Amino acid sequence: MQETILILDFGSQYTQLIARRVRELNVYCEIHPFNKIPEITPWIKGVILSGSPFSVRDKNAPYPDLSQIRSKVPLLAVCYGAQYLAQTSGGEVMPSKIREYGRANLGFIDITNLLMKGLSQGSQVWMSHGDTILHKPDHFKVIASTADVDIAGFQVEGEPTWGIQFHPEVYHSTEGAVLLKNFIVGICGCHQDWTPASFIESTVAELKAQLGNDQVLLGLSGGVDSSVAAVLLHKAIGRNLHCIFVDNGLLRKDEFARVLDSYQHMGLNVKGVDAAERFLEALHGISEPEQKRKAIGKTFIDVFDHEAHLISDVKWLAQGTIYPDVIESVSVNGPSATIKSHHNVGGLPDYMKLKVVEPLKSLFKDEVRRVGTTLGIDPDILNRHPFPGPGLGIRILGEITREKIRILQEADAIFIDGLKSSGLYKEVWQAAVILLPVKSVGVMGDERTYEYVVALRAVGSTDGMTADWSHLPYDFLAKVSNDIINKVKGVNRVVYDISSKPPATIEWE
């Protein structure tokens, strides 16, 4: 079993950052909703409580039962978590007279405390709270203060429990990594041995045990996630893995042939299936985004179900689901408060008698790439931008037609090829062209035109949980715009999307 840090999520926007910082220390961690605490096994070396948009004084504030955690494993409570410990242990949490949000400095640090070891006097931290711990319980010892917050950090005397009012996981807490390492390595005793090589070794062993001699069906996309999942499964079960690459008619220009060619030398058992007409029929007359996703997802399953019946005794469907897919599809408030459905998350219909195996569901995107590098997968595949499962179907706003697909494929090819030839492709995390459901008046030569508008979208991100729009050079954008308008029949206007996530999403649908 793998040493694990358990992160209990109270709904903070920073919870995923905590996980990333723990993983950067080569220590495995898992995020679980505060109301679904897993069994505390010997492999759980410590627990971190996240922040929250709630106040501990709110009527519906998260109030977990920590009786199986307190005094049994080291506990670090961040922001809301620290206030929760204080409030439920005999202290008093009240609204702050001065709301502390942003940079602050630790004026007092107890450097003799294990959590604070190595922190500098005046160390900058990031605060984000409207409440403060006004009175601490008698058995809480203050280990850090700022000019405005007397109880910025504490330890519960007689137990391995700490609380901090600031967020060590964010970039602006300049020594946050030191504090987290103090907790995870120094206090919890984790060995920092969770590496790509160790993940591969343990995952292949688990897959062998889980799958045995069973036949497995995997839908390949040509992207990072499904490719890494395929190679991991191939190492575990060899020719018992049957990879299917489906042309849904919504791929990028010439992508079907290119993707099949890229797998030729990887030793995988791959079959290409042309199902474009079937998908277009399923999408006929549908404009609403979620209905399109569901229609595409259902058709994929129908195609896989048909292909599964052509293979003797298939028992499993493998998917390239990764951790952000799982996180975004689970709410800490019970039933999923999903922003949009993920094609890789959820159960299969009753008629499809296949179990699901997801070898990457615990990894962030950059971790998938590191595993792929260790596996020796072609960098062209590993460095490929994320591409949504529904493909261009969610980049054509409104109803999908063959003509709209042609327009978008040609415009997309100009944008992506331009990024690559200009050396900008690796500077961008994800790029796309969106075909808008509006037309605008233009002039070409002496003629009036009334044609479509496309939006260019390029963002920088680490794992897709948050994203900032990319500041591409104006001369590059001008050239791409000119090329699309001149070369793509049906487009006379190009715009650039400068929205970040949040509040926008990366894809438009």
QUIQUISUL-V913167 format. One record per helix or strand. SS is the DSSP state (a for helix, b for strand). FROM is the first residue (numbers start at 1). TO is the last residue. If there is no record, write none. Layout:
ss	from	to
SS	FROM	TO
SS	FROM	TO
//
This chain:
ss	from	to
b	4	9
a	15	24
b	28	33
b	44	49
b	74	78
a	80	88
b	92	109
a	114	116
b	124	135
b	140	146
b	153	156
b	161	164
a	176	187
a	196	211
b	215	220
a	224	240
b	241	247
a	255	262
b	270	274
a	276	283
a	289	309
b	314	318
a	323	328
b	331	331
b	334	334
b	355	357
a	365	375
a	379	382
a	391	394
b	396	396
a	402	421
a	425	427
b	430	444
b	447	460
b	467	469
a	474	487
b	491	496
b	501	501
//
